[in-house]
Amino acid sequence: FGTGAPFFFFRAPLFGQLSLVGQVPLQLVLPGFAHIDSLTLSLDGVALSPTGFAQTSTLLKGTLPALGAGQHELTAEAKLRLFFFFPMTIDAATQFELVDLDRPDVCEILNNVECMLPYPSSRFLEPANTPTGYRLAFPVGGMPAQGGNPLSPDPYRKLDGFSPTVQILMHFPGGVDPILSDASHLIPGKPGDPNARSYGTRSLDADSPTVLIDADSGEHVLHFVENDAHATGNPARQVLFLRPGRSLKPSHRYIVAVRELKHPDGTSVEPEPPFAVLRDRRPTTIAALEARRDHFEDIFYRLARAGVARQDLDLAFDFVVQSDVGLTGQMLSMRDQAFAWLASQTQPTFTVDNVTENDCTQAGTFVWRVVTGSYQVPLFLTSDPVTDSSTPGTLNVDAAGDPVQNGVTNPPFTAVIPCTVLANGGTPKHANVFGHGLFGSNRDILGYLNQPLLRQLDFVVAATDWRGLSSPDLNPIATSYLLDLVSNLNLIDALPDRLRQGMLNTLVLGHMLKTGAFNGSPTFQTPGAVPVVDTREMFYFGASLGGILGTMFAGLSPDIERANVDVPAINFSLLLQRSTDFVPFETVLQLSGVTDPMDTALGLSILHELWVRGEPAALATHVTSNPLPGTNAKKILMTEAFLDQQVSNQGTEIAARTLGLPQLVGSLLPGVAEIPDRAGPLDSAWVVYDTGSFDLDNPADAPFIPPLANLAAQENQCDPHPRRFFIPASIHQFVMFMQPGGQILNFCNGLCDADTTLDASGEFLELPFGQPRCDPLAP
């Protein structure tokens, strides 16, 4: 109640009370034996007449004049006489605080700068009959805006939690310096330096200023923090990202806590008033804040159990991750329905359009046939991307949200049959499904196989288009559905849904190869009628987008045992702003009215809640262990290009850690946190190669080296991304892995650091194409 005698005190506002700006009720308890005429009041040091309030012999009450945000103080004084002989002056005082909050009845109010910060927050969860017990309930009008129009919250209501690779966004007035705060952050350096271009284990220390824990187990989650580089110099609109170092567990609840942060000038960050009220057990008249008090007491209890004291906190909040059912249920249903449909067909479900045959007796010929055609796949979209690519169709579902077949689609395929199938009168070869890169097509496999270094590969290779992000989805740009999506982000559902149809197309192609569906055609038989596809084991290889979606393919396909995912990653919300590929789309976003850096950061995180269902983050915890229903655990070779301009090395590291991969001894960056270094041979591994493209010690190369921030590098012809696969040592590694019983070995001369060792043929063993280093400054 503040200070004062037991019979003379402020009942309202209470001491330390937080209220909204405006009129504040006043109640002053009076002693019955005081000289009422002697009563004086003071508000913030300015006299306030008591005559403006209702008064009885024991209570003064009314409403204080309208006040602005900030700290305020009320004092009162009165005279009384005890036993008519002893005059006495008594006083009372209280302090209270007012804040101007944005729609506290619907918004998250712990960061007052934006309705939806901090993000993600349980403030936007409501009880529901779902696997997690919740559904997302974003506020109407509180979403980030595009061209002045807030995004619709409706598509998100079907989600039962947040993405397992959610990017955590916070704001602190005056900004935060992660280095002065001694928080986990990306560390500059070069190979050989501890934690070079990674973040070590600082976030797991007992005194880490940033904390991310599993609410039930108390397990600390590795992470790093960084300021939004797009808002540099604009701290009022700059978010602090907390980026988990691995995919979070579906259906689990997590708690975020930050403490003892420092501003760029070295002063301490103070909590915003709403959080301070909860932390310090102060009273409040803000109903939306009071309603969360019990919930936050549980947060503080769990943090204390994990060694985080509530009095040290600058901010804390919690959220729940989507369930496995929510993340993968529809995709598994599509797969199972499609495989059942395929098994029920009594006639071939593919058509051969063209066969190019080569004379394998000619020197240097290694491909016998290139076959192109199309095949049938159950369609689960409201429109067919093959015949109507410009329409942003979405998943065709029933009232329960389950996918419903909508006819069939006829995606294209390219199959490449090697000359080796002709040996010994006919020798079937294992199949390999190929996944192309961003905005590529099924025909891209021909570019790989035309490289002399790859002529030793001995597979029947087949590919289709990754519909959603393939060349036919982008071109012609004027009618591309992607242009519609970027111009109207309320259509974003169409992207993950088309990606899932594209994933189904690839799963069906693989299933047809594995079950021998193509072998009945003379096109897929030798002249002696021997089938060319050996159905005993099948493999997968994909690069770039094919590496990203290949990880998802591995988690869904029952038909492969091992996969090489090259230059991959998980989590597009982390990758986009770091990629040279995103630059033109970012320009379109800005032209569409998304120009504020805080809106952009928040918007990309929110859109990812839907997008995650169409990328491997939805199932990354189920690829190498704990497989999804109807699948098997996979052996994975994950290969990374150091200083990749298109796919962030940070995203690849997170993927490797999530899949539980060890790092092969000889890989460029030993000692990465929570990724053990192990010598080969290995069944699964992460391997980082330096392509020699850029020199970290050469200032002239600096513009081309990906920044340690959420920014893209300057595009360059020596980008390691498309070059890494063609390192001879890597190709030897690939060949040894992609065979029955194959394992992962190191074929570099020690460390895979782009040294100039020559192999037996006189080629550079560790440089792309076996050629001298690419010159990034060459015209």
TIPADREN-828122 format. One record per residue (C-alpha): z, x, y. Coordinates in steps of 0.02 Angstrom, whole numbers, plus 50000, padded with zeros to 5 digits. Each point is the difference from the previous one (the first is absolute). Example, Ala and Ser with C-alpha at 12.3 -4.5 7.8 and 13.67 -1.06 7.14 Angstrom:
2
503905061549775;499675006950172;
This chain:
779
500005000050000;500005015050117;501555005350095;501364988850072;501654991849960;500114988749846;499994985150118;498665006650121;498345005449922;498144996449988;499584989049853;498175001350051;499065011050015;500895010049867;500245018650020;498445009149938;499044983649983;498105000449999;499094985050071;498274995850062;499615002050184;500324984750105;501544989550026;501535005349904;501494988449967;501675005250074;501714995249934;501575007950073;501684995149924;501314997950138;501905000949988;500824983650047;501225008450120;498725009550104;499604996750183;498274993149972;499575002250182;500235018849977;498665001349865;498565011950039;498465004049898;498795014650006;498315001849912;499315017749993;501145004650145;499454985550110;501224986150044;499674983449915;500804984250067;501044990449871;499634983850092;498304999149919;500784997049829;500924985649920;501855003349994;501554993249916;501755007150000;499575010549846;498115002950002;498625005050118;498274996649931;498204998650053;498415010350000;499715016750080;498515001750116;498375005849920;500135018449955;498755013349950;499995011149848;501305013749986;501885002749997;501114988650104;501874999350037;501114985550048;501755002150071;501324987550053;501665001550091;501394987750036;501795000050065;501474992049916;501894999750029;501235001349858;501624990250021;499484997550182;500635017450044;498835013249930;498204999550066;498705007349881;498125002950001;499074997849836;498215004249961;498684997649865;498325008149967;498534998849883;498345008949979;498434992449930;498165004149984;498434989850026;498295003149924;498294992450025;499334997549824;498264994449948;500154983549904;501575004749903;499854984149896;498415006649914;499825018550041;500835015649933;501145005050144;500655016949945;498575008350096;499694989150150;498365007950050;498994989749875;500324984049904;499705008149830;500905016650022;500785008049906;498784997349859;500134995249858;501574989650016;500884986949896;500004989850161;498274994749942;500504994849824;500454982249954;500664993549834;498644994049882;499634996749818;499155016849970;500355014949887;500985008650139;500824984050062;499155001850170;498384997850093;499405007850162;500244988950152;499245008550151;500264990850165;498584990150078;499575008750162;501005015549955;498595009049910;499005014050080;498564993550105;498145003349995;499114995850161;501564990950059;500114989049845;501455003149879;499545002149818;500374985249890;501555001749890;499344987549872;499135012049877;501615009949982;501064985349943;499335002049823;500805017349987;501745001649923;500475016050091;499305015250088;498785013249938;500715013749886;499175012750116;500554991450160;500085011150154;501664997650089;499884997850188;501415001450127;500165001950187;501345008650103;499984998250190;499745017250074;499165006649844;500565011149856;499695018449966;500015002049809;500215018850011;501454999650123;500744986349890;499865011849850;499094986249907;498775002349857;498275003050072;498355008049955;500225018950008;498625011250069;499485014549892;498735006749879;499985002449812;501435011349951;501164993450136;501434988849940;499514981550010;498405004150095;499224983950070;501284990049899;501814995150036;501185007249872;501614991349949;500884998650168;499984980949987;501075001049842;501395010250080;501704991750023;499875002350189;498184995150020;499804990050162;498774988549912;500434991049839;499024989049880;500974993949848;499804987849858;501274986850045;500594997449821;500005017549926;500345009550161;498595012149955;499345009350152;498114999650024;499075015350061;499114997250166;499495007350166;499934993350177;498755002350139;499634992650170;498394990350024;498855013250073;498894986450072;501424995850121;500425017850053;500624999550180;500364981349988;501744998949922;500164981750049;498624995849874;500285013749872;500654995949827;500925012149887;499244999349825;501085002749847;498795003649859;500654999149820;499495014749892;499644989049850;499564982049962;501544989050000;500534989849849;499364982249989;501324986450028;501285012650060;500984998550161;500055015150116;501085004650149;499425010650146;501295008850108;499865012350143;501435009150084;500375012850133;498195001250060;499535009950154;498894995750147;498685012950053;501225006150134;501335003449868;501154985550044;500614988249865;499114983949957;501104984750022;499784984149898;499264984950085;501304986550040;499624987849857;500245013449868;501535007150089;500804982749989;499774999549812;500515018149974;501564999150109;500544982449948;499854993750177;499924981450041;498394991550050;499434982850054;498225003349940;499854988649849;498575009749918;501035015950006;501624992149941;499084992249853;499575017449935;501745007350010;500474997549817;498325007149944;500285015650104;501765002149936;499205001649828;498785013050070;501425010050077;500994999149838;498535006649898;499655013850126;501835005249998;499925000949811;498525011850023;500975010950121;499334992950164;501364995150123;499674984450104;500705007550160;498645013549996;498554987849988;498674997650133;499094986949896;500004992849824;499044986049915;499354995149829;498494992649913;499394994849826;498445006649914;498714988349924;500154996549814;498845006649866;499424982149974;499574998350184;499145016950006;499024999649837;500114982549924;498354993750068;499065016049956;500664999849822;499514981849983;498245003950061;499865014449876;500644990049852;498894985150039;498485011250020;500305009449838;500234983549907;498394993450077;499085015849950;500634998749820;499384982049989;498205004150048;498744999649860;498545007650097;499895016350097;500784998650172;498985013950080;498205002450054;499065016450006;498875001150152;499365017749990;500045015149884;499525017550057;499775011449850;499865018950004;499305012449874;501535008949933;498935013749925;499635006450174;501115014150060;501344994850124;499954981649949;501704993049956;499814981350035;499004990149874;500064982750078;500564992250163;500224981349974;500234987550141;500344981549984;501314986650026;501334991549897;501004984050006;501814999150056;501054984550029;500094996650187;501704996050074;499514999350183;499464985150104;498345008850034;499005013049904;499945017050086;498435004749902;498954985550065;500954996650163;500785016250058;500274994550181;501184985549960;501845005249993;500444990149845;501774999649933;500794997749830;499624983349918;501714993449946;500814984049941;501504991450078;501175012549915;499045014850070;499255005049833;498215006650000;498674987749944;498275005649943;498594994850116;498465003849895;499395017749972;499425014350108;498705013149953;500505017150064;498815014749977;500305014849886;499285017349976;500195008949833;499555018249969;499705005449819;500015018849965;498735009249894;501375004949879;499964982549922;498375005349918;500775014449904;500074999249811;498974984349993;501204990650114;501755004450060;501004986650094;500935006250153;501604994150081;499814988850150;500635004250172;500194987050137;499595007350171;500754993850164;499055003750160;500695004350172;500224989750157;498454989650039;499085007749854;499164991449854;499735001149813;498525011450032;501145013750067;500305006349824;498265007650005;500525011450144;501435006949896;498975002749844;498635009050094;501195014450035;499625014649883;501865003249972;500184982849922;498645001549870;501305004349870;500744982550012;499664990749840;500294981450033;499084983850014;500474996350180;499944982550074;500424993550172;499984984350104;500434996350182;501784999150063;499684983350084;501054998450156;499695017850064;498295004349930;498345002950086;499424981949974;501624994050083;499655010250156;498124999350018;499204993050101;501445002450120;499464985650113;500364987449861;501365009349908;501524990049951;501035015250049;499444998250180;500604982049995;501675005749928;500305013450130;499504988050139;501124986249932;501485006949904;500494982749942;498615002149871;500835015349923;500334990849836;498155002049960;500175019049986;501315001449862;499254985049912;498255007649997;500765016649946;500824991149855;498354992249949;499235017450011;501415006649892;499664986349873;498155004549998;500465018049958;501274994749868;498694989249916;498715014050004;501265011549917;500464986949872;498174997549956;499805018749972;501595001349897;499604985149891;498215005649968;499184985650092;498595011250063;499675008149831;499054985049935;498605002950124;498585011949953;500195007550173;501695006649946;499395006649833;499125016049951;498234999349926;500864999549831;500974984350054;501665009350013;501134992450135;500295012250142;501784994650046;501445006549895;501294986150016;501485009649931;500595006250171;499454997350180;500445009150161;499984997050188;499525011150145;499944994950183;500095008950166;500594994550173;500014980949993;499605002349816;501585010549985;501044987350094;499364984749907;499885010449842;501895001049999;500034981050006;498684999349863;501085011349892;501474988450022;498994984849946;498765005949869;500484999449815;498435009849959;500335017750063;501275013349953;499745012550140;499305000450176;499595013050131;500334992550170;499295012050129;500565000850183;500974983549982;501534992550080;500964983850012;500444989450151;498624996250124;501274996450137;500475018549996;498235006349973;498974990850130;500535008250163;499935017249918;498224998149937;498375004650085;499254985149909;501084987950100;499485006150173;498514988150023;501014985249936;501415004450119;498744999050141;499484982649944;501834994849992;500265005850179;498454990750058;500704984449916;501575001050105;501205010449894;500405013750126;501905001150008;500655013949886;501534990149945;498954984749959;498805011249903;501365008449899;500854983649962;498364991349963;499435013049874;501684998949911;499944981049993;498194999449941;500475011949860;501134986449927;498404991249947;498905015349973;501225007949877;499464987949863;498275008050004;500555018249990;501005010749877;501644998650095;500154982849918;500255007849829;500275018650024;501684999649912;499124993949842;498595012649974;500775014449902;501524990749933;500674982249986;498224993249987;499534982550053;499734986749865;498435003249900;499815018150055;500545017249942;500805014850088;498695012150063;499775018850011;499505004250177;499215015450079;500224997750188;499055012850104;500255002650186;498995008950135;501155009750116;499724995050183;498974984849948;499324991450157;499684983049919;501444997149881;501675006250065;500875013249894;501624990750036;499294984549916;499465010149847;501725008049987;500814982750004;498824994249863;500415015149890;501864997550023;499894981449963;499035003149840;501305012749946;498735014049985;500555018249989;499075013050104;499015012149893;500505018150022;498545007550095;499874984950116;500005005250183;501674992850057;501425003649878;501744994150040;499614982550064;501534988750001;500264989349845;498395006549919;500445013249870;498885015149974;499465002049818;498845012049913;498544993349900;499424993649884;500584983050062;499544982149959;500114994650182;500105009950161;499705001150187;498945014750054;499675005250181;498475010750039;499605009450158;498124998850030;500025014250126;499284988550132;501285002750137;501115014650047;501724994950062;500155016850089;498364998350094;500174990650166;498154995749995;500294989549844;501484990550076;499024984550056;499424997149821;501715001749917;500844983149972;501454998450123;501784997949938;499994983050084;499164983249975;498395006350079;498305004549928;499265017450009;498355003750084;498664996649870;499175015649930;498645004249874;501245010749903;501204985649966;500855004649835;499954981849943;498244999149925;499975018549949;501555002249892;499314993149838;498615012949996;501165015149987;499515008549834;501825002349947;500284981550030;498484995049898;500625010749854;501674991150016;499134983050003;498995003749844;501525005749902;500974984450049;498644986849977;499865000749812;501024993049856;501655009249996;499545009050161;501325008350107;500155007250174;499885018850021;499865011550149;498325008950013;500315007750170;500375018450021;501864996250016;500234988850151;498574988050042;499895007350175;498115002250023;500015018649966;498355009149976;500155003649814;498304999549913;499814991949831;498935006849857;498434992450075;500295008350168;500584984250088;501574998050103;501244992449877;501084991550132;498744995050134;498974983950000;498315001449913;500445018049959;499335004750171;500755009850147;501244991350115;499334985850105;499985004750186;500734985650103;499285007750160;498225001549936;498724989250091;
